[in-house]
Amino acid sequence: MFSNTVLRDILFFICKFAEEFNFLVMNLHKNKEMALRDYIMILALGGVLAVQAQEEPAAPVFRPPFDFPLTLSGNFGELRSNHFHGGVDFKTQGEVGKPVHCIADGYVSRVSVTPGGYGQAIYIIHPNGYTSVYGHVLKFAPAVAELVEEYQYEHETFAVDLEFEPHQISFKAGEIIALSGNEGYSFGPHLHMEIRRTDTGELIDPLQFYTDKIKDTTPPRASMIMLYPQRGAGVVEGSQRKKSIPVASLGQPVSAWGEIAAGIKAYDYMDGTHNNYGVRSVVLYVDTTEVFRSTVDGVLPEENRMINAWTDYEENVKRHNWVMRSQILPGSRLRMLQADDKGGVITIDEERDYHFRYELADLYGNKSTYRFVVRGRRQPIEEYHPQVRYYLAWNKGNVVQEPGMELVIPRGMLYEDVALNCQVVKDTAAISYEYQLHDEPVALQAGCTLMIGVRHLPVEDTSKYYVARKWGNRTGSAGGTYENGWMKTSIRELGTYTVAVDTLSPWVTPLNKAQWKTGRIQFKIGDAETGVKDYKVKIDGEFALFGFSSKNARLWMKHPERLKKGAAHKLELVVTDYCGNETREEYEF
């Protein structure tokens, strides 16, 4: 098939040729010899244009980041909490310190160092219109590491986000840019690598450039089908609740009536590994008609959180199941999803068997098929009349106000309408009332402003207050600041919120003190309520660079070689949480 650009060029040629041919016919009687010559020239030119129009732009060529055989622990587009996996995870043979090679000529545009996320990452812009990103690395190439370290000591910070001038630091394809690691929010040695379109930031699948380097003959496999009766418009097995069907039970028909949608829980697999991966392509047919298709081949930054509009958010939060719904919710703008004019919703309005067929495929064309029957059986459908005070419309701005609380949800934050089950627990002795903003988890596309009134101030210092998010008996911090009797914060999920106070200082635990004299100085640090915001370490009155890992709360000295051996030292450590509580410790060694 031709791309839109190719079709445009061919159409242009046809129109232009018709115009020229008409002109020649009209003037043929004036100069037959010249007209024939021009006609032949136009035919020749047309042939060249047609061939050019059919030629797609050459695909970019990227060399592998490693010189050893490539295997994946994670693929592009895997379903993750609030985002798609934006790259591929290359295994590093269970070790750190493997040389990472630049996959094409380019220059360093950015370097970041964080306690979580990618840990240490390097970004390289290539002249072919793409940017490659390498995350969780242990060390940068010397030219990069020197500038990062210089910035860290000058600004007395471990966290770094540096941008570079074009060609300030350049690499050729194959040159070593870093050593692989396990830094940041990583739970095993590997290299996370992304390829982005430089102009739009769109993440694309890096595996498409390495299919000749990685063998895969294993198709995706499903484990469960989910059917979703539409509110007030459909039933499955006499109920308006969603129904899960294990793949082993697909041979038994399921009765339904009215409007329903489907979903599937499935993973992809690859040769020679025990990992599971995201499924690139899911297509749903009903009888012989395609009603839905997903193709996970590219994600724009603004689309990432819309994973919550595609997957069953409640199912994931409550039961840790990733179910891909074959339905496009009205507030979803995910380009990777395509459906019929009903958004993937199927109408069961005849008493007959409807034959459903799922086809799953990976990048290599390995496919699997799952069939099941939905038997149309006339059943009563209870009309939907929610008895709620707030009915939130997905295509409008919404404001929820209760005594001592206001939530503003701008347009574009909801993926579908929500009949809000809002309840207020009015404990007059508490710092604030407790607000249930819906009884089921609902994701919001971006932060929405929540304000909760503070009724009592048991602690005079208002910086010690924060908005608390409650899940049953668990409580976490949603941040916030105090303003004129209100706590104001931004939330990205409907749930239960209240105001709490944090006066507890962070905790500090020194590790392996016997080895401190060698420079192997380590701590565990943490905070019970709002979390660690900052830390600072000085040795003998001078700033000392310590790294911090949020995945295991470990703090360690980055450059032990700078410590003067055989001398007495004094170490000062200050750890601060998000409410300004501070812990100061001093050690001599």
VOGU-3710 file (C-alpha; in Angstrom, 3 decimals, decimal comma):
1> mfsntvlrdi> 0,000/0,000/0,000  1,140/3,560/-0,736  1,451/6,213/1,944  -0,627/9,391/1,740  2,436/11,250/0,423  2,995/8,727/-2,350  -0,683/8,783/-3,380  -0,580/12,580/-3,459  2,438/12,552/-5,794  0,835/10,009/-8,140
11> lffickfaee> -2,410/11,985/-8,253  -0,448/15,151/-8,977  1,295/13,456/-11,899  -1,990/12,148/-13,370  -3,620/15,587/-13,171  -0,571/17,307/-14,612  -0,321/14,775/-17,430  -4,001/15,214/-18,324  -3,552/18,972/-18,435  -0,494/18,769/-20,689
21> fnflvmnlhk> -2,090/16,161/-22,975  -5,157/18,336/-23,480  -2,927/21,277/-24,357  -1,020/19,194/-26,914  -4,169/17,899/-28,619  -5,495/21,426/-28,989  -2,249/22,583/-30,599  -1,467/19,481/-32,647  -2,707/21,043/-35,881  -0,260/23,936/-35,434
31> nkemalrdyi> 2,914/21,910/-35,206  2,539/18,146/-35,399  6,267/17,417/-35,113  6,767/19,547/-31,979  3,606/18,217/-30,347  4,667/14,586/-30,793  8,142/15,298/-29,406  6,712/17,061/-26,358  4,258/14,232/-25,801  7,085/11,672/-25,709
41> milalggvla> 9,062/13,862/-23,290  6,070/14,170/-20,967  5,572/10,398/-20,991  9,217/9,878/-20,049  9,042/12,497/-17,288  5,813/10,954/-16,038  7,469/7,570/-15,747  10,262/9,022/-13,645  7,788/10,825/-11,388  5,699/7,691/-10,933
51> vqaqeepaap> 8,766/5,655/-9,906  9,875/8,395/-7,504  6,393/8,613/-6,023  6,439/4,918/-5,192  9,757/5,150/-3,351  9,310/5,566/0,403  11,969/7,537/2,299  14,838/5,296/3,314  14,405/3,879/6,812  17,059/5,027/9,289
61> vfrppfdfpl> 19,806/2,585/10,118  20,771/2,095/13,763  23,493/-0,211/14,979  22,906/-2,232/18,174  23,872/-0,592/21,482  25,797/-3,749/22,461  28,275/-6,016/20,717  26,839/-9,177/22,269  23,581/-10,916/21,182  20,483/-8,886/21,989
71> tlsgnfgelr> 17,649/-10,136/24,193  14,786/-8,163/25,726  13,412/-8,021/29,233  10,805/-5,438/28,181  9,346/-4,328/24,862  7,852/-1,120/23,537  4,357/-0,164/24,684  4,110/-2,537/27,648  1,279/-1,504/29,938  2,643/0,299/32,996
81> snhfhggvdf> 1,108/2,354/35,777  -0,185/5,563/34,142  2,074/5,195/31,090  3,229/3,024/28,241  6,741/1,603/28,361  8,427/4,057/26,045  11,331/1,933/24,824  12,884/-1,495/24,985  14,852/-3,011/27,852  17,955/-4,832/26,669
91> ktqgevgkpv> 19,292/-7,508/28,994  22,954/-7,104/29,955  23,800/-10,709/30,803  22,952/-10,144/34,465  25,792/-7,653/34,930  26,398/-3,914/35,087  29,267/-2,131/33,369  28,683/-3,313/29,793  29,876/-0,764/27,169  26,910/1,041/25,581
101> hciadgyvsr> 27,580/2,077/21,994  26,035/5,058/20,226  23,551/3,639/17,710  24,224/6,370/15,085  26,217/9,553/14,618  24,883/12,369/16,780  25,446/14,837/19,571  24,494/14,880/23,250  21,483/17,130/23,821  20,646/16,320/27,436
111> vsvtpggygq> 21,818/14,385/30,487  19,711/13,671/33,573  20,483/12,203/36,990  17,614/11,392/39,372  17,056/9,186/42,451  14,258/7,306/40,611  13,015/7,079/37,047  15,832/6,474/34,566  18,494/7,107/37,223  21,249/8,307/34,915
121> aiyiihpngy> 20,236/8,910/31,292  21,840/10,367/28,189  19,977/11,803/25,177  21,567/11,947/21,704  20,132/13,775/18,689  20,884/12,211/15,295  20,850/14,034/11,929  18,278/11,539/10,570  15,464/13,170/12,579  15,541/10,845/15,581
131> tsvyghvlkf> 16,752/11,060/19,174  18,006/8,061/21,130  17,777/7,826/24,928  19,772/5,471/27,171  18,554/4,997/30,746  19,693/3,349/34,012  23,362/3,696/33,002  26,112/3,253/35,588  28,590/5,759/34,176  28,710/8,302/31,365
141> apavaelvee> 31,550/8,554/28,871  34,391/10,687/30,346  33,589/13,813/28,284  30,006/13,766/29,598  30,817/12,637/33,145  33,269/15,503/33,599  30,614/18,150/32,879  27,986/16,396/35,022  30,341/16,107/37,988  31,408/19,725/37,584
151> yqyehetfav> 27,771/20,829/37,761  27,021/18,615/40,775  29,853/20,036/42,853  29,282/23,605/41,738  25,563/23,454/42,649  25,982/20,981/45,542  23,352/18,592/44,192  23,116/14,970/43,102  20,062/15,520/40,843  20,968/16,975/37,444
161> dlefephqis> 19,086/17,933/34,280  21,572/19,456/31,870  21,022/20,573/28,278  23,927/20,949/25,854  24,569/23,078/22,804  24,383/21,255/19,449  27,653/19,425/18,741  29,145/20,464/22,078  29,752/16,740/22,644  29,469/14,506/19,588
171> fkageiials> 29,736/10,751/19,099  30,164/8,573/16,053  28,134/5,411/15,573  29,727/2,656/17,618  31,569/4,879/20,081  31,051/4,157/23,772  28,734/6,683/25,407  28,142/4,986/28,773  28,360/1,803/30,815  25,132/-0,105/31,448
181> gnegysfgph> 23,791/-0,187/34,986  20,877/-0,646/37,331  20,389/2,956/38,429  17,112/4,690/39,239  13,839/2,793/39,351  15,354/-0,373/37,921  15,127/-3,811/39,495  17,807/-5,686/37,593  20,770/-4,832/35,334  19,582/-3,712/31,905
191> lhmeirrtdt> 19,634/-0,848/29,427  16,432/1,047/28,773  16,674/2,493/25,254  14,206/4,761/23,484  14,000/6,173/19,983  12,011/9,394/19,608  11,116/11,613/16,688  13,140/14,738/17,419  10,535/17,208/16,125  7,494/15,867/18,012
201> gelidplqfy> 8,972/13,822/20,860  6,913/10,817/19,731  8,224/7,532/21,112  8,475/4,781/18,508  9,323/1,084/18,734  13,129/0,575/18,643  12,700/-3,158/17,990  11,697/-2,461/14,378  15,350/-1,589/13,682  16,685/-4,810/15,219
211> tdkikdttpp> 14,335/-7,569/14,011  17,280/-9,212/12,239  19,221/-9,271/15,519  16,535/-10,886/17,717  14,699/-14,092/16,859  11,019/-14,445/17,710  8,664/-17,187/16,569  6,431/-17,160/19,656  2,925/-15,646/19,329  1,063/-13,639/21,994
221> rasmimlypq> -1,211/-15,525/24,395  -4,414/-14,443/26,122  -5,653/-15,584/29,527  -8,985/-13,794/29,945  -11,805/-12,085/28,061  -13,899/-9,371/29,712  -17,388/-8,309/28,587  -18,687/-4,850/29,490  -22,458/-4,186/29,393  -22,955/-0,494/28,678
231> rgagvvegsq> -24,627/1,420/31,504  -28,386/1,296/31,114  -28,074/-0,101/27,614  -26,919/-3,703/27,883  -26,727/-6,819/30,052  -24,497/-9,900/30,119  -25,922/-13,043/31,714  -28,755/-10,917/33,109  -26,423/-8,462/34,863  -25,111/-4,980/34,155
241> rkksipvasl> -21,818/-5,834/35,862  -18,791/-6,693/33,747  -18,091/-10,388/33,306  -14,693/-12,086/33,095  -14,276/-15,309/31,096  -11,119/-17,422/31,404  -9,749/-18,473/28,029  -10,250/-22,106/29,048  -14,014/-21,451/29,230  -14,436/-19,739/25,854
251> gqpvsawgei> -16,147/-22,826/24,438  -19,313/-22,024/26,414  -21,613/-19,348/24,896  -22,371/-16,262/26,984  -25,841/-14,712/26,799  -26,212/-10,960/26,349  -28,635/-8,313/25,136  -28,283/-4,696/24,125  -24,987/-2,829/23,896  -21,798/-4,444/25,140
261> aagikaydym> -18,042/-4,031/24,687  -15,208/-6,520/25,062  -11,685/-6,556/26,452  -8,802/-8,988/26,600  -5,936/-9,748/28,972  -2,931/-10,932/26,967  0,850/-10,822/26,803  3,419/-11,395/24,123  6,342/-13,811/24,516  9,694/-14,261/22,790
271> dgthnnygvr> 12,014/-17,142/22,032  14,522/-18,104/24,702  13,186/-15,939/27,558  10,694/-16,313/30,396  9,597/-12,661/30,235  6,186/-11,475/29,124  5,743/-8,426/26,937  3,110/-6,037/25,645  0,985/-7,075/22,650  1,617/-4,936/19,581
281> svvlyvdtte> -1,645/-5,595/17,709  -5,132/-6,559/18,918  -8,008/-6,849/16,432  -11,595/-7,736/17,322  -14,047/-9,085/14,754  -17,745/-9,743/15,333  -19,052/-12,190/12,755  -16,990/-11,019/9,758  -16,763/-7,314/10,616  -13,763/-5,636/12,235
291> vfrstvdgvl> -15,015/-3,467/15,100  -11,780/-2,536/16,886  -8,017/-2,455/16,342  -5,089/-1,361/18,493  -1,552/-0,995/17,123  1,053/-0,030/19,696  3,715/1,494/17,453  4,028/5,092/18,644  3,117/7,247/21,641  3,199/11,026/21,954
301> peenrminaw> 4,112/12,423/25,398  0,605/13,824/25,901  -0,909/10,416/25,106  0,981/8,499/27,771  -1,498/8,895/30,605  -4,346/7,992/28,240  -3,375/4,391/28,865  -5,997/4,747/31,616  -8,655/5,418/28,954  -7,801/2,178/27,136
311> tdyeenvkrh> -7,130/-0,297/29,932  -9,620/-1,246/32,643  -8,329/1,112/35,342  -10,472/-0,331/38,124  -9,424/-3,886/37,264  -5,772/-2,926/37,426  -6,003/-0,977/40,696  -8,052/-3,591/42,521  -6,835/-6,899/41,070  -3,618/-6,034/39,205
321> nwvmrsqilp> -5,069/-7,264/35,907  -4,122/-5,478/32,703  -7,211/-5,730/30,498  -7,133/-3,936/27,144  -10,636/-2,742/26,331  -11,728/-2,985/22,715  -13,609/0,268/23,064  -12,674/3,904/22,534  -14,032/6,003/25,375  -15,383/9,396/24,291
331> gsrlrmlqad> -12,627/11,344/26,049  -9,776/9,231/24,663  -7,479/10,670/22,016  -5,138/7,705/21,654  -4,070/7,505/18,003  -3,111/3,837/18,348  -6,791/2,872/18,692  -9,221/2,544/15,759  -12,832/1,432/15,851  -16,081/1,562/13,936
341> dkggvitide> -18,483/4,486/14,255  -19,766/3,092/17,571  -16,320/3,143/19,161  -16,140/-0,645/19,417  -19,507/-1,083/21,156  -21,460/-4,071/19,777  -25,246/-4,138/19,615  -26,794/-7,535/20,431  -30,358/-7,118/19,200  -31,122/-10,444/17,516
351> erdyhfryel> -31,732/-13,791/19,160  -28,878/-15,593/17,453  -25,208/-16,433/17,963  -22,717/-13,581/17,487  -19,261/-14,917/16,660  -16,451/-12,926/18,287  -12,856/-13,373/17,171  -9,725/-11,812/18,643  -6,523/-11,805/16,586  -3,301/-10,939/18,429
361> adlygnksty> -0,027/-10,297/16,634  3,521/-9,157/17,382  6,028/-7,179/15,337  7,297/-10,382/13,687  3,856/-11,391/12,436  3,388/-14,217/14,940  -0,376/-14,510/15,509  -2,871/-16,194/17,800  -6,664/-16,329/17,518  -9,350/-16,612/20,209
371> rfvvrgrrqp> -12,986/-17,277/19,352  -16,097/-17,212/21,499  -19,846/-16,908/21,059  -22,139/-14,297/22,536  -25,679/-15,656/22,297  -28,321/-13,014/21,781  -31,059/-13,651/24,329  -33,708/-11,054/25,044  -33,320/-9,896/28,656  -34,674/-6,906/30,579
381> ieeyhpqvry> -32,327/-3,917/30,788  -32,778/-1,650/33,757  -32,754/2,023/32,848  -29,887/4,043/34,250  -31,001/6,889/36,512  -28,134/7,663/38,904  -29,300/9,151/42,188  -26,286/11,371/42,698  -25,698/15,032/43,317  -22,869/15,339/40,802
391> ylawnkgnvv> -22,917/13,876/37,326  -19,559/14,730/35,747  -19,617/15,151/31,959  -16,456/14,158/30,104  -16,801/16,960/27,527  -17,346/19,831/29,983  -15,625/21,477/32,905  -16,920/20,268/36,272  -16,864/21,709/39,784  -17,591/19,660/42,901
401> qepgmelvip> -18,336/21,642/46,065  -19,087/20,327/49,528  -18,792/22,104/52,898  -15,095/22,866/53,266  -14,070/21,371/49,887  -13,837/22,337/46,234  -12,592/20,235/43,310  -12,182/21,793/39,859  -12,021/19,356/36,921  -11,335/21,241/33,656
411> rgmlyedval> -12,612/19,961/30,336  -10,468/17,167/28,913  -9,637/15,572/32,256  -12,270/12,791/32,128  -12,469/9,942/29,607  -16,181/9,247/30,153  -19,089/10,521/32,248  -18,907/9,782/35,976  -21,891/9,551/38,314  -19,959/10,796/41,316
421> ncqvvkdtaa> -20,625/9,018/44,595  -19,474/11,818/46,895  -19,626/11,442/50,663  -18,369/13,598/53,513  -17,289/12,311/56,929  -17,819/15,226/59,301  -15,590/14,647/62,297  -15,717/18,051/63,957  -12,673/17,264/66,094  -10,471/16,412/63,102
431> isyeyqlhde> -8,162/18,797/61,268  -10,586/18,687/58,326  -13,531/16,683/57,090  -12,817/13,543/55,058  -14,061/13,611/51,456  -14,842/10,558/49,371  -14,612/11,755/45,786  -16,160/8,616/44,295  -16,242/5,050/45,566  -14,339/3,561/42,610
441> pvalqagctl> -10,882/4,526/41,313  -11,114/6,977/38,407  -8,007/8,344/36,687  -7,806/11,973/35,574  -5,787/12,956/32,526  -3,801/15,632/34,402  -3,687/17,409/37,731  -6,957/18,952/38,963  -7,089/21,505/41,771  -8,440/20,270/45,101
451> migvrhlpve> -8,966/22,593/48,065  -9,875/21,366/51,551  -10,693/23,686/54,443  -8,661/23,328/57,649  -10,975/23,347/60,691  -8,357/23,037/63,441  -4,670/23,864/63,678  -3,210/21,616/66,369  0,236/22,705/65,156  0,874/26,419/64,700
461> dtskyyvark> 3,364/25,976/61,847  1,133/25,656/58,757  3,983/24,220/56,653  3,463/20,932/58,547  0,061/20,242/56,956  -0,532/18,184/53,812  -3,397/16,629/51,865  -3,581/12,916/52,598  -4,851/10,295/50,132  -6,536/7,300/51,792
471> wgnrtgsagg> -6,848/3,713/50,494  -8,669/1,722/53,158  -6,308/1,663/56,133  -3,392/3,076/54,143  -2,536/6,758/53,860  -0,190/8,573/51,499  0,738/12,161/50,800  -0,878/14,163/47,996  1,235/17,216/48,852  -0,301/20,655/49,065
481> tyengwmkts> 0,268/24,082/50,555  -1,658/26,079/53,161  -3,371/29,266/51,943  -5,759/31,339/54,082  -7,364/28,440/55,924  -7,297/26,019/52,976  -4,985/23,237/51,862  -4,530/23,400/48,110  -3,088/20,599/45,976  -3,358/18,915/42,585
491> irelgtytva> -4,763/15,398/42,232  -4,797/12,969/39,272  -7,244/10,423/40,634  -10,658/10,525/42,256  -10,573/8,933/45,690  -10,739/9,781/49,395  -8,851/12,823/50,681  -8,410/14,689/53,957  -5,853/16,916/55,680  -3,127/15,549/57,940
501> vdtlspwvtp> -0,173/16,997/59,837  3,441/15,805/59,645  5,746/16,725/62,517  7,911/13,605/62,338  11,490/14,042/61,160  13,038/11,712/58,577  14,920/8,662/59,829  18,600/7,968/59,209  20,408/4,632/59,595  24,205/4,465/59,041
511> lnkaqwktgr> 25,478/1,311/57,315  28,805/-0,593/57,480  30,611/2,076/59,565  33,681/-0,148/59,782  34,263/0,479/56,053  33,824/4,232/56,128  37,568/4,801/56,344  37,848/3,358/52,813  35,274/5,787/51,490  32,451/3,228/51,305
521> iqfkigdaet> 30,080/5,417/53,300  26,405/4,454/53,142  23,110/5,276/54,855  19,475/4,324/54,658  17,203/7,337/54,844  13,430/7,741/54,662  10,340/9,463/55,950  7,175/7,949/57,363  4,626/10,441/56,000  5,429/12,927/53,236
531> gvkdykvkid> 8,727/11,499/51,967  12,323/12,690/51,615  12,575/15,967/49,729  16,267/16,768/50,065  19,505/15,784/51,747  22,955/17,293/52,128  26,227/15,705/53,207  29,404/17,508/54,277  32,714/15,937/55,210  35,125/18,147/57,116
541> gefalfgfss> 32,940/21,125/56,273  33,069/20,539/52,491  30,215/19,365/50,253  30,434/15,645/49,539  28,544/14,154/46,573  26,259/11,332/47,680  23,934/9,440/45,385  20,434/8,442/46,451  18,277/5,576/45,203  14,543/5,913/45,837
551> knarlwmkhp> 13,948/2,201/45,130  15,873/1,077/48,221  16,313/4,350/50,200  20,099/3,999/49,993  22,497/6,948/50,234  26,124/6,379/49,236  29,321/8,338/48,619  29,867/8,812/44,882  33,590/9,547/44,852  35,315/7,720/47,709
561> erlkkgaahk> 38,676/8,440/46,107  38,307/12,064/47,206  38,382/11,060/50,853  41,818/11,552/52,434  42,862/8,185/53,817  44,339/7,766/57,281  42,937/11,024/58,666  40,139/11,709/61,146  36,948/13,033/59,566  33,702/14,633/60,627
571> lelvvtdycg> 30,560/13,914/58,580  27,399/16,025/58,785  24,139/14,773/57,258  20,914/16,791/56,940  17,729/15,124/55,622  14,522/17,121/55,019  10,971/15,952/54,237  8,238/17,708/52,232  6,819/19,383/55,342  10,175/20,887/56,291
581> netreeyef> 10,933/18,478/59,133  14,667/18,031/59,418  17,058/15,443/60,808  20,680/16,414/61,517  23,287/13,801/62,321  27,029/14,059/62,919  29,549/11,226/62,793  33,280/10,974/63,347  35,394/8,313/61,713
//
